[in-house]
Amino acid sequence: MRTRFSKLLDSLHSSFWFIPTLMVVLAIELSLITIGIDQHLEADVIGNLGWAYALGPNGSRAILSAIAGSMVTVATTAFSITIVALQLASSQFGPRLLRNFMQDTGNQIVLGTFIATFVYSLMVLRTINGVAENEFVPHISVTCGIGLAIASIGVLIYFIHHSATSIQVDHVISRVGCELDEVIDRLFPKQIGRGASQHRAEPLTSEIPADFDREATAIQSTSSNYVQAIDTDQLMHIATENNILLQIQHRPGDFVIKGSPLVLAYPAESGSKKLVKQINAAFVLGSQRTDQQDVEFSINQLVEIAVRALSPGINDPFTAIRCIDQLSAALCHLAQKEIPSAYRYDDQDKLRVIAAPVTFADVTDAAFNQIRQYGQTSVAVTMRLLEAIAVIAPFTHTKADRAALLRHANMIEHGSQEGITEALDRQDIKERYLAAVKAIGQA
């Protein structure tokens, strides 16, 4: 349930309608409150308030009409600027980056402010009555409308500045890097429950049946899509309730084909229709990958920016180097985290769920492979990759992590011998390679 609730919050955060709709509702409530105040205040009281609007119905109508009309125009312009920014982001940084721009809370609040001011003006405008015997002018409400219009001007100035800065490549890379750090902290918390009785690094031999691979039943997916999240708590509950052992076959970020196995369940007779429905409900599938439980998603976003920058049509190694710097910072961060065990135990210390986690080597492959392949002929990119490995090495704590870095250093150095023709450039790369190997050896 918590996983699906988190998915719902992520979907709302990525939408352009939720916050503006919320602000429109608040504007309607505010109009009802201020109109109610006006209906209970005497005309003399309002006249004694020096700051309140105190003209007649015609003037009030003119002011509110001007505010409503201008807000519609400004909101339309803001939407147009936002769409242009999204188009630029899609073509320059990659379509996977659109999600980050749509999650921009600043843009959502700006659009919501303009629309909310427009709706507020309409709500107040309808109450103005110019007939002599029933004349009513909501002075406090009109004053509040003027205040909202002034605030909207401030928001417009912020929006112009924000739109100009949000499409700068350094800003985009830095923002993705911050989100990547947040994902690492969320998925690999230092104090995650991995005590000896709950999550052993390796299970006892007797805990996994010898005939598991042969006898386990495959619980198949009922639809095709990307795995956005897996409710492991729900899987643990299902396994405990049915007294079975589950082995998860996919991890967040994988694309699942309808009819392919989601999990293997043991013993074989446990594969009932109810269990199939419960297992499928524990997997959150969607049309696109998200960073909810997928650490490689943000890694791939940085890699996509770097690979596009290295394409012959753009040829921008500086942007690729900026991405490598951000990736090296994220890998340093990840190297200090403890990877959760693949084996999950219930309260009775019985193995219930096996879920292969993402390892440091997996993330390193995702970060370096494509940049190395596309930047093989770029001396600057090759040297920065080796420098990044030398920077990351001191933060590693296991032989497996250092082996992963050494493997990439060897591949980068080997590729440079084939892709770079200038002997002096190869000499510089060789020096970086030796420095990286030395850093790995001293780690």
Stockholm file with secondary structure:
# STOCKHOLM 1.0

chainA/1-443         MRTRFSKLLDSLHSSFWFIPTLMVVLAIELSLITIGIDQHLEADVIGNLGWAYALGPNGSRAILSAIAGSMVTVATTAFSITIVALQLASSQFGPRLLRNFMQDTGNQIVLGTFIATFVYSLMVLRTINGVAENEFVPHISVTCGIGLAIASIGVLIYFIHHSATSIQVDHVISRVGCELDEVIDRLFPKQIGRGASQHRAEPLTSEIPADFDREATAIQSTSSNYVQAIDTDQLMHIATENNILLQIQHRPGDFVIKGSPLVLAYPAESGSKKLVKQINAAFVLGSQRTDQQDVEFSINQLVEIAVRALSPGINDPFTAIRCIDQLSAALCHLAQKEIPSAYRYDDQDKLRVIAAPVTFADVTDAAFNQIRQYGQTSVAVTMRLLEAIAVIAPFTHTKADRAALLRHANMIEHGSQEGITEALDRQDIKERYLAAVKAIGQA
#=GR chainA/1-443 SS CHHHHHHHHHHHHTCSSHHHHHHHHHHHHHHHHHHHHHHHSCHHHHHHCTTSCCCCHHHHHHHHHHHHHHHHHHHHHHHHHHHHHHHHHHHHTCGGGHHHHHTCHHHHHHHHHHHHHHHHHHHHHTTCBCCGGGCBCCHHHHHHHHHHHHHHHHHHHHHHHHHHHHTSHHHHHHHHHHHHHHHHHHHSCTTCSCCTTTCCSSCCGGGSCTTHHHHCEEEECSSCEEEEEECHHHHHHHHHHHTCEEEECCCTTCEECTTSEEEEEESGGGCCHHHHHHHHHHEEEESSCCSSSCHHHHHHHHHHHHHHHHSTTTCCHHHHHHHHHHHHHHHHHHHTSCCCCSEEECTTSCEEEECCCCCHHHHHHHHHHHHHHHTTTCHHHHHHHHHHHHHHGGGCCSHHHHHHHHHHHHHHHHHHHHHCCCHHHHHHHHHHHHHHHHHHHHC
#=GC SS_cons         CHHHHHHHHHHHHTCSSHHHHHHHHHHHHHHHHHHHHHHHSCHHHHHHCTTSCCCCHHHHHHHHHHHHHHHHHHHHHHHHHHHHHHHHHHHHTCGGGHHHHHTCHHHHHHHHHHHHHHHHHHHHHTTCBCCGGGCBCCHHHHHHHHHHHHHHHHHHHHHHHHHHHHTSHHHHHHHHHHHHHHHHHHHSCTTCSCCTTTCCSSCCGGGSCTTHHHHCEEEECSSCEEEEEECHHHHHHHHHHHTCEEEECCCTTCEECTTSEEEEEESGGGCCHHHHHHHHHHEEEESSCCSSSCHHHHHHHHHHHHHHHHSTTTCCHHHHHHHHHHHHHHHHHHHTSCCCCSEEECTTSCEEEECCCCCHHHHHHHHHHHHHHHTTTCHHHHHHHHHHHHHHGGGCCSHHHHHHHHHHHHHHHHHHHHHCCCHHHHHHHHHHHHHHHHHHHHC
//
